[in-house]
Amino acid sequence: MAGEAAYRNARWQDAVAYFRRAGDPGDSRPELLFYMAVAYYESGDRASAATVLRRSLPNLKRSEFVDSYTKKILGTAGSR
């Protein structure tokens, strides 16, 4: 929960630290994986952001916001 709260407050470095401490949320938590990907991206860890985002996409409800970050992180809006 702390990682998600930090994400919502754009405290990217804190969010990354909390997500790392909490461990892998598993693929059944696509929203949390997306939050992690955005936090990694915004804190400058592009490789981790791409890895985590790819895991979230198959189960993530898509939106313009999700697609905008997908394009930033992966260079494509991905398929719907």
N, C-alpha and C positions, 0 to 999 in steps of 0.2 A: 504494500500500500504506500510506503514511503516513496518508492520509485515513481509510482503513478502520480503522487502528489507533486513531487519535484518536476516531473514532466509537465503537468498542467500549469505549473508556475514558471516554465521555461528556465528552470535551474538545471541545465543540461549536465554539467559535471556531477552534481549531486545525484541526479537521476541515474546516470551511468554507475556511480558507486553503489547506490542502493540496489539496482538491478543485478549487479555482479555479486553483491553480498547475498541476495536472495536465491541465487542459482537459477538454473534453467526452468522456465515456467512450463515448458512442454508445448507441443504443437497444438494442443487443444485450447490454448489461450492466445488466439491470433491477435486480439487487440493489444494484449500486453507485449507480445513480440513486436508489434508495430510501434508501440511507445518506445521500446528499447531501441529499435532501429532509428527512430527519429532522434532520440537522445544521443546515440552514437554519432550519427551524421552531424548534428549540431555541435557536438563537442570535438569534431574533427577526425573521428575514427571511421573513415569511409569504408574500409574493408569489412569491419564488423557490422556496420550498418547494412551493407549489401547482403551479407550472409544471413543476418537475422530477418531482414525484410523478405528475402526469398522464402524463408520458412513460413512466414505469416500469410503470404499472398493466397495460397490455395484455399484457406478457410476464412479469410478476412472479408467482411462486408465492404464492398467497394464504394467509394464516394469521390467527389472531385478533390477533396483534401488528400485522401489516400493516393489517388492517381498523381497529384502534384508532387508528393514526396517520392513516389515510385519513380517518377521521371527524373527528379533531382538525384536520387540515389543510384538508380540503375540505368538512367539515360533513356528510359522508355516508360510509357504509362502502363505497360503490361497488357495482358489480354483480360477481357471481362468474361 
